Amino acid sequence: MTIESSTLKFSGHQTFPVRYGWIYKIIQEVINKKSISDKETIEAQMISMGMGKNMVLSIRHWIRVLNLVNCTDKKNQTYELTDLAQRLFVNNNEHSAYDEYMDKIGTVWLLHWLTQSIPTENAELNTARWFFNYFNGIRSDKLQLAKDINLSLVHHDKELTEATLKKDIDCFFQTYASKYTSSMKVNEDSFTSPFTELGLLVQIDSKHYLAELAERKSLPIEVFTFALIDYIQKKQKDSGGKIKSDETTLSFDNLLNDVGSPGKIFRLTSNGLSEKLDQVEVLTQGKIAWTDTQGLKQVQHHFENLHEVEPSTYLDSYYQR
């Protein structure tokens, strides 16, 4: 994929990062078949969700960015919850919600994957997706990040304004950056967004941020396995959803470094990825395994038909602990 094939979407959040409690509130609106796009219902939602107008617009934006809804009618802009969103957040006669109030760190990791992984073609790009898919450094600051993004988009047919990019970068750091006090305790102000819990981005002083690669001990193997299968399935499909490949092997390096890969999205070290793959082999009972033969590292699956596998199946053991 080339970055020029992406659609630029660096706005919509009204500069608000997604916040604790927001997901529960907007999920209830969708369950009750309330519009998340109609301008006529904004005032009613300001009352039902207890928010100002800009926050309502922001939460509508985030529910789509988090990939928890599917558009059922483009003309009328109607949406319904995805099957995964229903399993995660909805209690009904058939099942209890996995994590209705988002109390588990694994749910935050899962939402991070759903939000930041991008398809191999026609991706919708914003600062966060650019960072987790294209950024190759460790240290960054707002000015340097803006320069890097602009440089990567120099041949894009759409222009990104300085003001729009600045607001999106501000929102990105508010969404992901943990802040520490002088005594090295986590600053409570950094708990605005659940994504700060992941430790993917740390503010080290007034201007600079650190995004180190790590082993991600808090990332549950069930969520990683979901991401791994989801990634391979997407990689084998074209932009129309048609299967274009049925290869059973994948390069370890691709899994670590490719755009949209678990290694990239979760910012894993090579050792971290190796450890996760060892655990995947146990969880899948050998259906997915990896080998390191004379320096050639490969991941191989042994499913009869990978595209008939439902990745969320592997989440059950995590949420039933």
C-alpha positions as CSV (number, residue, x, y, z in Angstrom):
1,M,0.0,0.0,0.0
2,T,1.1,3.6,-0.5
3,I,0.1,6.4,1.8
4,E,-1.3,8.3,-1.1
5,S,-4.2,5.8,-1.4
6,S,-5.5,6.7,2.0
7,T,-8.4,9.0,2.8
8,L,-7.5,11.9,5.1
9,K,-9.7,12.2,8.1
10,F,-7.9,14.5,10.6
11,S,-11.0,16.0,12.1
12,G,-14.4,15.2,13.7
13,H,-13.4,14.8,17.3
14,Q,-14.0,18.5,18.2
15,T,-10.5,18.3,19.9
16,F,-12.0,15.9,22.6
17,P,-10.2,12.6,23.3
18,V,-12.5,9.7,23.9
19,R,-13.3,9.6,27.6
20,Y,-14.2,7.1,30.3
21,G,-18.0,6.5,30.3
22,W,-18.5,7.9,26.8
23,I,-18.5,4.5,25.1
24,Y,-21.2,3.2,27.4
25,K,-23.4,6.3,26.8
26,I,-23.2,6.2,23.0
27,I,-23.7,2.4,22.9
28,Q,-27.0,3.0,24.7
29,E,-28.0,5.5,22.1
30,V,-27.4,3.0,19.3
31,I,-29.2,0.2,21.2
32,N,-32.2,2.5,21.5
33,K,-32.0,3.2,17.8
34,K,-31.2,6.9,18.3
35,S,-29.4,8.5,15.4
36,I,-25.7,9.2,15.7
37,S,-25.6,11.4,12.6
38,D,-28.9,13.4,12.5
39,K,-28.5,17.1,13.3
40,E,-32.1,17.2,14.5
41,T,-31.4,14.8,17.4
42,I,-28.3,16.6,18.8
43,E,-30.3,18.6,21.4
44,A,-32.1,15.4,22.6
45,Q,-28.8,13.6,23.0
46,M,-27.3,16.5,24.9
47,I,-30.0,15.9,27.5
48,S,-29.9,12.0,27.4
49,M,-26.1,11.8,27.6
50,G,-25.6,14.9,29.8
51,M,-23.2,16.6,27.4
52,G,-22.6,19.8,25.5
53,K,-23.2,20.0,21.8
54,N,-19.5,19.6,20.8
55,M,-19.1,16.6,23.1
56,V,-22.1,14.9,21.5
57,L,-20.5,15.5,18.1
58,S,-17.3,14.2,19.4
59,I,-18.8,11.0,20.8
60,R,-20.6,10.4,17.6
61,H,-17.3,10.6,15.8
62,W,-15.5,8.3,18.2
63,I,-18.0,5.4,18.0
64,R,-17.3,5.3,14.2
65,V,-13.6,5.6,14.6
66,L,-13.6,2.8,17.2
67,N,-15.2,0.6,14.6
68,L,-18.0,-0.4,16.9
69,V,-20.8,0.3,14.4
70,N,-21.7,-0.5,10.9
71,C,-23.5,1.8,8.5
72,T,-26.7,0.2,7.5
73,D,-28.0,2.9,5.2
74,K,-25.5,5.4,3.7
75,K,-28.2,7.7,2.4
76,N,-30.0,8.1,5.7
77,Q,-26.7,7.6,7.7
78,T,-28.1,4.9,10.0
79,Y,-25.9,2.7,12.1
80,E,-26.0,-0.5,14.2
81,L,-23.6,-2.1,16.6
82,T,-21.1,-4.7,15.2
83,D,-21.4,-8.2,16.5
84,L,-18.2,-7.7,18.5
85,A,-19.6,-4.5,20.1
86,Q,-22.7,-6.4,21.1
87,R,-20.7,-9.1,22.7
88,L,-18.5,-6.6,24.5
89,F,-21.0,-4.1,25.8
90,V,-24.6,-5.4,25.5
91,N,-26.5,-7.6,28.0
92,N,-29.5,-9.5,26.5
93,N,-31.3,-12.7,26.8
94,E,-28.7,-14.6,24.8
95,H,-25.5,-13.5,26.6
96,S,-24.1,-11.2,29.3
97,A,-21.8,-8.4,28.1
98,Y,-18.1,-9.2,28.2
99,D,-17.2,-5.9,29.7
100,E,-20.1,-3.5,29.8
101,Y,-18.3,-0.7,31.6
102,M,-14.9,-1.3,30.2
103,D,-13.2,-2.4,33.4
104,K,-10.7,-4.7,31.8
105,I,-7.4,-3.6,30.3
106,G,-7.8,-6.2,27.6
107,T,-10.9,-4.3,26.3
108,V,-8.8,-1.1,26.0
109,W,-6.1,-3.1,24.0
110,L,-8.8,-4.5,21.8
111,L,-10.3,-1.1,21.1
112,H,-6.8,0.2,20.3
113,W,-6.4,-2.5,17.7
114,L,-9.9,-1.9,16.2
115,T,-9.1,1.9,16.1
116,Q,-5.6,1.9,14.7
117,S,-5.2,-1.1,12.5
118,I,-5.8,-0.2,8.9
119,P,-6.6,-2.2,5.7
120,T,-4.0,-2.7,3.1
121,E,-6.0,-0.4,0.7
122,N,-8.1,2.7,1.0
123,A,-7.3,3.4,4.7
124,E,-8.8,6.3,6.5
125,L,-5.9,8.2,8.0
126,N,-5.6,10.5,11.0
127,T,-2.7,11.4,13.3
128,A,-3.1,8.3,15.5
129,R,-3.3,5.9,12.6
130,W,-0.3,7.5,11.0
131,F,1.7,7.3,14.2
132,F,0.9,3.6,14.9
133,N,1.4,2.6,11.3
134,Y,4.2,4.8,9.9
135,F,6.2,6.3,12.8
136,N,9.6,4.6,13.2
137,G,11.2,6.6,15.9
138,I,11.1,6.5,19.7
139,R,11.0,10.2,20.7
140,S,8.7,12.8,19.3
141,D,7.2,16.2,19.9
142,K,4.2,18.0,18.3
143,L,6.2,20.2,15.9
144,Q,8.3,17.3,14.6
145,L,5.3,15.0,14.3
146,A,3.6,17.6,12.2
147,K,6.6,17.9,9.9
148,D,6.9,14.1,9.6
149,I,3.2,13.7,8.7
150,N,3.3,16.6,6.2
151,L,6.4,15.1,4.6
152,S,4.8,11.7,4.2
153,L,1.8,13.3,2.5
154,V,3.6,15.6,0.1
155,H,2.4,13.6,-2.9
156,H,-1.1,13.1,-1.6
157,D,-3.9,14.7,-3.8
158,K,-5.6,16.2,-0.7
159,E,-4.2,19.1,1.2
160,L,-4.1,19.0,5.0
161,T,-4.3,22.4,6.6
162,E,-1.9,23.4,9.4
163,A,-4.8,24.2,11.8
164,T,-6.5,20.9,11.3
165,L,-3.3,18.9,11.7
166,K,-2.4,20.8,14.9
167,K,-5.8,20.1,16.5
168,D,-5.6,16.4,15.6
169,I,-2.1,16.1,17.0
170,D,-3.2,17.8,20.2
171,C,-6.1,15.3,20.5
172,F,-3.8,12.4,19.7
173,F,-1.4,13.2,22.6
174,Q,-4.4,13.8,25.0
175,T,-5.8,10.4,23.9
176,Y,-2.6,8.3,24.4
177,A,0.0,10.1,26.5
178,S,0.6,9.2,30.1
179,K,2.0,12.1,32.2
180,Y,4.2,11.7,35.3
181,T,4.7,14.1,38.2
182,S,8.1,15.0,39.5
183,S,7.9,12.1,41.9
184,M,7.4,9.8,39.0
185,K,3.8,9.0,39.9
186,V,1.2,9.0,37.1
187,N,-0.6,12.3,36.9
188,E,-4.3,11.9,37.4
189,D,-4.9,14.4,34.6
190,S,-3.6,11.8,32.1
191,F,-6.6,9.5,32.9
192,T,-8.9,11.5,30.7
193,S,-8.8,8.8,28.1
194,P,-8.7,5.0,28.7
195,F,-5.9,4.6,26.1
196,T,-3.4,6.3,28.4
197,E,-3.5,3.1,30.4
198,L,-1.7,1.2,27.7
199,G,1.6,3.0,28.2
200,L,2.2,3.4,24.5
201,L,3.1,7.0,24.8
202,V,4.7,8.8,27.8
203,Q,5.2,12.6,28.2
204,I,8.7,13.0,29.5
205,D,8.7,16.9,29.7
206,S,6.7,19.9,28.6
207,K,7.4,19.2,24.9
208,H,8.7,15.7,24.4
209,Y,7.1,12.3,24.3
210,L,8.5,8.8,24.4
211,A,7.0,5.8,22.5
212,E,9.3,2.9,23.2
213,L,8.9,-0.6,21.8
214,A,8.1,-3.1,24.6
215,E,7.0,-6.6,25.4
216,R,3.5,-5.4,26.4
217,K,2.9,-7.6,29.4
218,S,-0.5,-6.2,30.0
219,L,-1.7,-7.2,26.4
220,P,-3.7,-10.4,26.9
221,I,-2.8,-13.2,24.6
222,E,-6.4,-13.6,23.7
223,V,-6.6,-10.1,22.4
224,F,-3.3,-10.5,20.5
225,T,-4.6,-13.7,18.9
226,F,-7.7,-11.8,17.8
227,A,-5.5,-9.1,16.2
228,L,-3.2,-11.7,14.6
229,I,-6.0,-13.6,12.9
230,D,-7.8,-10.3,12.0
231,Y,-4.6,-9.0,10.4
232,I,-3.9,-12.1,8.3
233,Q,-7.5,-12.2,7.1
234,K,-7.5,-8.5,6.1
235,K,-4.1,-8.9,4.4
236,Q,-5.5,-11.7,2.2
237,K,-8.4,-9.6,0.9
238,D,-8.7,-6.8,-1.6
239,S,-10.4,-3.5,-1.0
240,G,-13.7,-5.1,-2.0
241,G,-13.4,-7.8,0.6
242,K,-12.7,-10.5,-2.0
243,I,-10.1,-13.1,-1.0
244,K,-7.0,-12.7,-3.1
245,S,-4.6,-15.0,-1.3
246,D,-4.8,-18.2,0.8
247,E,-1.1,-18.4,1.8
248,T,-0.6,-20.2,5.1
249,T,2.8,-18.7,6.0
250,L,3.7,-15.2,7.0
251,S,7.1,-13.6,7.6
252,F,7.9,-12.8,11.2
253,D,9.5,-9.5,10.1
254,N,6.3,-8.6,8.2
255,L,4.3,-9.3,11.3
256,L,6.6,-7.1,13.3
257,N,7.0,-4.1,11.0
258,D,4.4,-4.0,8.3
259,V,1.7,-1.3,8.1
260,G,-1.4,-2.5,9.9
261,S,0.5,-5.4,11.6
262,P,0.1,-6.4,15.3
263,G,3.9,-5.7,15.9
264,K,3.4,-2.2,14.6
265,I,0.1,-1.3,16.2
266,F,1.1,-2.7,19.6
267,R,4.7,-1.4,19.3
268,L,6.2,-4.7,20.2
269,T,9.9,-5.6,20.4
270,S,11.1,-8.6,18.5
271,N,11.4,-10.6,21.7
272,G,7.9,-9.4,22.7
273,L,6.4,-10.7,19.5
274,S,8.3,-14.0,19.9
275,E,6.8,-14.4,23.4
276,K,3.3,-13.6,22.2
277,L,3.6,-16.1,19.3
278,D,4.7,-18.8,21.8
279,Q,1.6,-18.2,23.8
280,V,-0.6,-18.1,20.6
281,E,0.5,-21.6,19.8
282,V,-0.7,-22.8,23.2
283,L,-4.0,-20.9,23.0
284,T,-4.8,-22.1,19.5
285,Q,-3.6,-25.7,20.2
286,G,-1.0,-25.5,17.5
287,K,-3.3,-24.0,14.8
288,I,-0.9,-21.1,14.7
289,A,2.8,-21.6,15.2
290,W,6.1,-20.0,14.3
291,T,9.5,-21.4,13.5
292,D,13.0,-20.0,13.5
293,T,15.1,-22.1,11.1
294,Q,18.6,-20.9,10.4
295,G,17.5,-17.3,10.9
296,L,14.4,-17.6,8.7
297,K,11.5,-16.8,11.0
298,Q,8.0,-17.6,9.8
299,V,4.5,-17.8,11.2
300,Q,2.2,-20.5,9.9
301,H,-1.4,-21.4,10.4
302,H,-3.0,-24.8,10.1
303,F,-6.7,-23.8,9.7
304,E,-8.5,-25.6,6.9
305,N,-10.0,-22.3,5.9
306,L,-8.7,-19.2,7.8
307,H,-11.5,-17.0,6.5
308,E,-14.1,-19.2,8.2
309,V,-12.4,-18.6,11.6
310,E,-14.1,-16.0,13.8
311,P,-11.2,-14.1,15.6
312,S,-13.5,-13.2,18.5
313,T,-13.8,-16.9,19.4
314,Y,-10.4,-16.6,21.1
315,L,-11.6,-13.7,23.4
316,D,-14.0,-16.0,25.3
317,S,-11.3,-17.4,27.7
318,Y,-10.1,-13.9,28.6
319,Y,-13.6,-12.6,29.5
320,Q,-14.7,-15.8,31.2
321,R,-11.7,-15.8,33.7
